[in-house]
Amino acid sequence: MGKTAQERGLSYVPKCYKVQPLDRPKMDPKIANVPLIDLAGMSDPTRRSILIHEIANACRRYGFFQCLLVLAAVEYYSLFHYHHVFPFLSPTQLLFLWECTVLELLTFQLSDYWNLAAYQLICILQDLSPSIVPMLVINHGISKGIVDGALSTASDFFNLPTQYKANFMSNDVHKPVRYGSSLKDGVDKVQFWRVFLKHYAHPLKDWIGLWPHTPLDYRNKMGEYVEAAQQLAQMIMGLITESLGLGPTYLSSKLDEGMQVMTVNCYPPCPQPQLALGLPAHSDYSSLTIVLQDSPGLQILDTEDNSWKMVPAIPGALQVHVGDQLEVLSNGKYKSVVHRVTLNSEKTRISIAGLHSLGMDVKMEAAKEMVDEENRNGYRESCFRDFLDFISKNDIGEGSSFLNTIKIQK
């Protein structure tokens, strides 16, 4: 404990962290064209219909989307007063470009088209008075204070003395609260440049007493976030199952009685980020996963061209992953997203991933409505305990996939 390369801050990457050449990340990745979903106006039937259609398309094409940030009303008007300069861009694209500019994501080599548009946008923003520079608000319903508080207390935890964090150290994947590094510290063939804290979170009253009591605000701030994220997961899952034709309450009770596993990740600066990864390529065994990140690093595999693309880190935005359980439920109509984590040499990155799934021993299977003569059942039933048993005996870093074990060969 405390002796791994990432914890010691070594000036080089040891051999055991170096991934195979074909798996090494590019330092100038393309930006993923991630669907941005605005969750506002769900109570309006027309808006809800549009929203369900957008989510269905996102789940089919990417298995991934972000909850959209939108401008507050006054600032929204102030910026789009200039929309005539961008007749070829939608408001969503304008917002995305503004975020890319602010976060200096243009260093990731956007296309010439986007660079030109961003340059034009910069010129406009420079002409705006400080009083009308746009402020962003969030439409996923979790306040900025709760989001910032969760990231802040997570960072404070990882800055604690090693002796305290060691109290939670374990490679036993079945433990409800554990601290570790890589995937399984020192066990897997290839190690990964991260440290993490995992803990169960739903229902909160059953698990919060096992969480770290230091930092003093950890239980309060992380507890506020996980409760809000659980409500959001229920809402989003209702939209997803409705988009499948199963109705909005198809999984409501099972998710309410199910699991929420929080993985709080810390990725320290890596001296040679082109040689290592924070996490290898994998999909999540969940119904859906909600991710909060404070800086870029998450990449998703674009199945159309089989290339890795960076997910922009829009402040306060949440990424939603289709998990393996949802792929099974939809009988493959929606695919779980394959993703990985890359590193940087300059700053520590914090992310909080909430895996929302059915109960530990509750089996997920393809919905009977998704199976017919043309679309035969492609998956065996499985539960979260099956997944834990699998990863305890297999090396995900070497390409082992639980999802592949439950697919039925046709």
Residue, then its C-alpha position, 0 to 999 in steps of 0.5 A: m500500500g502506498k508503494t505503487a508507481q502512481e502513488r509514489g509519483l515515479s518519473y517513469v512508467p515501470k514495465c508492468y504498466k506498459v500496455q501493448p503497442l496496439d493498445r497505447p493511446k494517441m496523444d491527439p485523439k479525435i473528439a467523440n461526437v457525443p449526443l447531448i440530451d437536454l432533460a428539460g420539459m419531460s412533462d410535456p408530451t410532445r417534448r417527451s416524445i422527442l426526448i425518447h426518440e433522441i435517447a433511442n438513437a443515442c443508445r443504438r448508435y453509441g450506447f452513450f450520451q451526455c446530459l446537456l448543459v444549457l444557457a440560463a435564459v438571459e445569457y441564452y438570448s444574449l449569445f444567440h442574438y448572434h446566431h446569424v453568424f452561424p447559419f450552419l450550426s444548431p444551438t447545441q453545436l454552438l454550446f459544444l463549440w463554446e465549451c471546447t473553446v473554454l476548455e481548450l479542447l481544440t488542442f485535440q485537433l478538431s476538424d478544420y470545419w469545427n476549428l473555423a466555426a470555433y474561431q468565429l465564435i471566439c471572435i464573437l465572444q471577445d466582443l461581448s461585455p463581461s455582463i453577458v458572457p454565458m453562464l451554464v446551468i444543468n438540466h439533469g436536475i443535480s445542482k452544481g453544489i452537489v456535483d462540486g461537493a462530490l468531486s471535492t470530497a473525493s479529491d480530499f479522500f485521495n489526499l489523506p495519509t496512506q495509513y488511513k486509506a489502507n484500512f479499506m485496502s482489499n483485492d476482494v471484489h466481493k467486499p462492499v467497501r474497498y480501496g485499491s490501485s489498478l484493477k487488482d493491485g499487483v495481481d494482474k499481468v498489466q497494472f493500471w495507473r489509478v487508485f480507487l475507492k469503491h462502495y455500495a450506495h443503495p439504499l444509502k442507509d444500509w451502506i453509508g455507515l461503512w464508508p470512510h468517516t474521513p474527510l469529515d464531509y465525505r459521507n454527507k457530500m457523497g451521500e447527497y450526490v449518490e441519492a440524486a444520481q439514483q433518482l436520475a438513473q430511475m428517470i433515465m431508465g424509464l425513458i430508455t425502457e419506454s424507447l424500447g416499447l416496454g413502458p416507463t416503469y418496466l424496471s422501476s421496482k427492480l432498480d429501486e430494489g437493486m444496486q448502486v455501486m460507486t467507483v470513485n477514481c483518482y488518476p495521478p499525473c503519469p510521466q509517460p501517458q502514451l505508454a500506459l492507461g488508467l483503465p483498459a477497454h471494458s464495458d460495465y456490468s450495469s443497467l446503466t452507468i452515470v459518470l461525473q468527471d472533472s477533466p478529459g480522459l474518458q474515451i469510447l470506442d466508435t464501432e463504425d470505424n473501430s477508433w478511440k475517441m475522447v469524450p469532452a469533459i463539460p463542467g457539471a455534465l454527466q455521461v450516461h453509459v448503456g451497460d451490459q444488463l441493458e444490452v441483454l434486456s434489449n436483446g442486443k438492440y442497444k449495445s453496452v459502450v466499450h470505454r477506457v481511461t487515458l492519462n495526462s502528465e500534468k494534473t490529477r483527474i477525478s471521476i465518479a462512476g455510479l453503476h446502477s443494476l438489478g439486485m446482487d442475485v436478480k437475474m437479467e434476461a432479454a425481455k420477451e417483447m424483444v425476442d421473436e423469430e427474426n430476433r432470437n434470444g442472444y443472451r443467457e441470464s446473469c446477475f451481478r454476483d455472476f459478474l463479480d465471480f468472473i472478474s475475481k478469476n479473470d484478467i480484464g486487462e488481458g481482454s477477458s469479457f464477462l459479456n462475451t461469456i453470456k452471449i449465445q452463439k447463433 
